[in-house]
């Protein structure tokens, strides 16, 4: 078993890289920073540290106003963050253990060895004066809410009635959420299979969300078992996908629109659907599942590859070749087919064959401000200007993809952001630019909660006028 001191040292190094601008995922995959056998432990510790980094920094400034050398500062703040972590953070150790192991971590590395006694003294003083120091540190909103001040200010302006709830939701550990593949099983049947394995799901808590998800197929698990060990994983009976993200395909290909598309297919029209920015493929596979169910319900089951190509085609675009491999993997596990292209969705001339799409899903690149609970490094990596910059990119992508949409076709614009510059503002600007765009009812902004991430969506139809 790996010593906690070794994991603390690696965690401090990983978090320091995050504060220097690297994503935590990138750092964890870097073998020179985190050894493969330490990755799981360091990830759990890093998540807890990053969720409490604002408080840790404020405490360090109170305890040691003169900033230590970077490696010492990183280890000290890492230990302080873990000492103030919630019991269910996934990094639950006694105070005595954390302090001793942090000191051992300092002794084990040449850059912090001479500061081991300093770290010991600071941490033990914190334990003696914890309540007073924590109260003093919490006078800073950045420490109280563990988000950058600009982030707090922006949410307070845009969501005056919800900003504190959003920040609190970002501190929660996210549940494991599944999307049941309705082309292969039912929610009831799969829930029963889970129960036989002792895996419980949330019940009444989900009720308010059901009307928002056409043919709801989401299950939120009470615990987080290994996904590969759940029933029929290899057979593609389910996928891991947040509830809010499941709403994207359900709203784009809702029952009414699907009936229209299937009716056209019966007349010989081949349905074409585009998933732009598709990796890792969750929404691509969901679109396919909804198409398969719609054709089956209409008495036109798609059972073979020949039928598949005859009735509809799904195209998945992804700019990053490595991430595109995830799309192929998900398609393979679910026994599905799609045309996967490595291309920039905005550069239409480089990938489009000129045949219009009936439906387009643009899950646009964004600040990811809505999925902070799953990626706690995001809040510390982003800058105040990022939402505006990303919004410009999103609007350009919308305009480019709009040219590939058929008349009476639909386009869903979505971002995993809670900032207005990556949501409602872009929707208004797009409607002003594209006179053929008609806004249809959609959920709009999903505020992050216990059950789902923050998400935004807007649905447009291309009119003939």
N, C-alpha and C positions, 0 to 999 in steps of 0.2 A: 504494500500500500504506500502511495506517495505521501511524503511528509507534508503537513500543512505549510510549514515554513517554505518549502520549495514552491508550492503553489502560490503562496503570498508574494514571493519574489517575482514569479512570472506574471502574476496579475498586476502588480505595480508597474512592471515594464510594459505590459499590454495597454494599460490605461494611459500611461505616459504617451505612448504612440497615438492613441485616440485623441488626446488633448493637443497633439501636434498636427492632427488633421487626417489620420488614417482611420478607415472604418474598422470596427471591431472584428467583423467577419474576415477582413483582409489580414488583420494582425493574427488572428487565431490560426489561420491557414499558413502563416509564415513560420516554418520550422526553426528558423534562427531566433525567433522570439518565444514561441511556445512549442515544446516538443509534442508530438502526436499523442503520446500516452497521458499528457497533462491537459489536453484540450478541453475535455468535458468539465473537469474541475475548475480550470481557469475561467471558462465561460461562465459558469454559475457564480463564481466569485466576482467576476468583472461586472456581471449584470447587477449584482447587489451594490457594488461600489458605485457604478455609474448612476444608479437610482438615488444615491445619497451623496453625490459629489458636491452639490452646493453646500450642504451642511458641513461636510468634511472640510472643505476649503475654508469656510468661515471659522470653524473651530481651530484649524491649524493657525490661522491668522491671529486668533486670540491667544493661543498657547505659545506660539513662536512668531512674533511679529516680524522678525527678521527672517526672510525666506531662506530656508536651507538650500543646499545644492540640489539640483533636479532629481537625482536618484533617491536621495533621502526624503525629499518632499513627497515624491510619488509613493514611497512605501509608507510614510507617516499618514498621508491622506487616505491611502488604501485601508490601513488599519482603523483609522477613525471612522471611515464610512461603514465598515463592517461592525464596529462597536455600536453604531446608531441604527443598524438595519433592523427591520421588523423580523420577528421570530420565524415567519414563513418565507423568508427571502431566499431560501435555498443555500444560505451560507451561515447557518446557525451554530455558533460555537460559544462556549463560556468566555466571559471577559478574560479570565485568567489564561485560558488557552490562547486566545488571540494575541494578547500582549506578549506572552512568552515566545510564541511562534513568530511574531513580527520581529522580535529581537534576534531570534535565531536566523531569520531571513537576512537581517542586516549583517550579522556576523559572517554569513556564508558568501557574501559578495564583496569584492575588493572595494567597490565604489561607495559602499555604505558601512563597511566594517568598523571604521573608527567612530562612526556615529551611532553605534548600537546603544551605548549608554544614554545618549541624548534622546533617542527614540523611546527607550525604556522610561526615562524620566517624564517625558511629555505624556505618554500614554497613561502612566500611573497617576499623574496629576489630573488628567481628564477623568479617570475613574473616581477620584476623590471628590472632584468638583463638578461632576456630570450635570446635575440639574441646573446649577447656576450658569455654567458655560453654555449649555444648550439653549436656555432661555435668552441669554444675551446674543448668541449667534442668530437665533430665530427672528431678531429684529430686522434682519436682512431678508427681503422676500426671496432672493435667490437661494438662501439657505433654507427658509421655511418651506418653499415649494420645490426645491431641487430642479429648477429650470433657469436658464439665462434670464436676466431681467428684461431684455427686449421681448423675449417670448411671452413672458407674463404680461407685459404692458400691451402687447398686440392682442392677446386673447381677451384682456379686460376691455379693450376698445371694441372688439368685434363681437364678443359674447358676454355682455355685461351681466347677464343673469346666470351664466353657466361656466364662467372661466375657472372658478375654483373647483367645480366638479370635474372639469376636463383635466386639470392638473392632477387632481386626486386619482382619476382613472388611469392616468399615465404611470402612476406609481404601482399599479396592481400587477400581479403576475397573471398573464393571460391564460385562459383555459385552452384545452385542446378541443378544437371544433372540427367536426367532420361534415362532409357533404355526401349524402347517400346517393349512389348512382341508381336513379329510378329506372334506367334502362335495363337493370339487372336484378333489382330487388325492391322492396318497399321499406319505408321508414319503420313501420311496425315490426316487420320481420327482422330487420337488422338490429333494432333495439332489443328484441328478444334474444338474438344471438349474443349480443354484448352482455346481456344480463346473465346468460348461462356461464359466461367467463368471469362474472362478478364485476363487470364494468358498468357503473351507474351513469345515467344521463340526467341533465336538468329537465324538469317537466313543466310545472306551472310557471316557472320563471320565464320560459320561452313564449308563453301565450301572446303577450303584446306584440311580438314580432311577426307572428304567423301571417297576418293580413298583408304585411309588407313584402312577403316573399311568395310570389306566385308558385303554387305547387311546392310549398316549403319542403326542403329536404335536408335541413341542417340539424345536427345533433351536437350539443355542447356536453362534453364529458366532465364529470365531477372531479376526476383525477387525471393524471397524464401518463397512461401506460405506454409502453413501446408500441409505436404505430404498426411496425411489421408483424407484431404478435397478435393483432386484432383479426377477427375472422374474415377470411376471403380477401386479405390484403393483395395477394398476388393475382387474384382473379379480377381485381378492379371494381370491387363492390362499393368502394368509397374513396374519397380523396380528403386530404387535410386542407381546409379552406375556411377563413373567417366568415361569420354570418353576413357582415356588411358586404364583403366581396362576393358572396353568393348572390346578393341582390342584383349584381351587374347583369349577368346573363339572363336572370329571371325577368328583369325589366326590359331589356332589349328584345328578347324573344319571348314576350308574354303570350298568353293563350290566344288573344285576339289577333295579334300579328302573325303568330305561327299558323293559325287557321287560314289566314290570307295567303301565306307563302305556300302551304301545302296545297291549297286550291290551285295555285298557279303551277305547282309541280305536276298536278294531275293533268294539266293541259300541255305538259311537255317542257315547261320552263325549268331549267336547272338552277336551284337556289345556291347563291354564292354568299358566304359570310366571311368577313375579315376580322381577325383579332390582331390589332396592331400593338406592338410592344408586349409580346405574348408570354415571355418567360416569367415563371417556370412552367406555365401551361395550365394552371388551374382553371382559368376562365375559358381557355380554348376547349378543354375537355368538357366543361360544363355546357358550353354552346352545343357541342356535338351531342351530349346526352339529351338535351332538350329537343334537338332535331330528331333524334332517333325515337324518342317517346311520341313526338307529334305525328311522325309518319306511321308509327305502330297504331296509335289511336285512330288514325284515319283509314286503317285497313291496308296500309302500304308498308309493312315492316321491311326495314333495310337489313337483310340477313347476310348478304354477300358483298364482296368487294365490287362486283359488277353493278349491283343495285346502288351501292354507296355512291359511286361515281356518276351514276345516271341521275339520281335525284338531287344531290347537293354536294357542294365542295366547300370545305373550310380552309382558309389560308391563314397561317400564323406567321407574323413578321417578328423578327428579333434582330437587333443590331449587333449584339454580342454573341459571337460563335460559341463560346463556352457555355453561356446561359441557354443558348438554343438547344444544347444537348439535353438539358433538363426537360424541355418540351418533348423531345423525342422519347425520353425515358417515361414520362407520364403517359404519353399516347400509347406506348408499347404495353405498359402495365394494364391500362384500361382497354386494351385490344381495339384501339381506335385509329382512324386514319385522318391525316391532314397534310396539306402542302406547307412545309416549313421553309421559309426563305430568310436568309441572312441579309438584311437590308435596313436602311434608314427609312422609316415610314414616311417621313416628310419629303424624301426625294422620290416622288411618285414615278418619274420617268425611268428610274433605275430598276423597278421591279413590277410595275403594273402592266398587264397585258392588254389593257383597254376595254375589257369586259366589265361592266359595272357590277358593284356589289349590292345585294339586297339589304344587308345589315352590316354595320361596322361597329366594333367595340374598340374604343381608344382608352386604354388604361394608361394615361400619360405619365411620363417621368415627372416627379415632383419632389418636394422637400421631405416627404414621408412623415409629416408632422402628426398624422393620425395613427401611426403604428409605433409610437414611442415606447409603449409598454413592451412590445416585442423586440425593439431595437433601441435600448436606452442610450446608446451612444449618439443617436441622431440629434438629440437636443443640444449636445455639446459641440457637434460638428457643424451645424447650420449657422448661418449669419443672417442678420436682419434683412439684407438685400436679396436673399436667395429666393423667397417666394415670388417677388416681382420678376426676377430673372427667369424663373421656371415658368411663370405664367405666360411670358412672351413666347417661350418655346412651345407651350401647349397650344396657344392660339394659332401659331404658324402651322402646327401639325393638324389641327382641326381644319384649317382652311385647305391644306393640301389634300387631306383625306376626303374632304367634302366633294372634291372633283371626281372621285372614283365611285360615288354613291349614286345608285339608280334613282330615277324619279319615283316618289312614294316609298323610297327606302328609308331606313332609320339608322341613326348614329347615336351611340351612347358615349358621352364624354365622362370619364371618371378619373379621380385622383384619390390617393390615400393621404389626403391632407385636410386639415381643419381650417386653413387660412383662406380668407375670402379671395385673395389675389390668385389662388389656384382653384377657384370654384365659381362662386356666384358672379364675380367680376368678369371672368372669362366668358361665362354664359351670356351676360349682357352685351359684351363687346362683339361676340360672334353673331348674335342676333342682329346687331346693328349693321354688320358687314355683309352678311349673307341674307339677302331678302327672300330667298327661297326656303330658308330655315324656319320651321314652325316648332316651337317648344311644346312638348307633350308632358303630361304628368309624370313625375318621377319622384323618388324619395327625397332627393336633394342632399342635404348635409346630415350625415350620421355622426352624432357626437359620441366619442368613445365612452364605453361603459364596461361593466363587468362582463357582459355577454358578447360585445363586439368592438372592433377597432373604429377609429374615426375614418370617415370615407365621404366622398362627395360624388354625386352623379347628376347628369342632366341629359335628357333624351330629346332628340331632334328628328323631325321628319322632313324630307325634301318634297316640297310642294311643286306642282307643275306650273303654278302662276309665276 
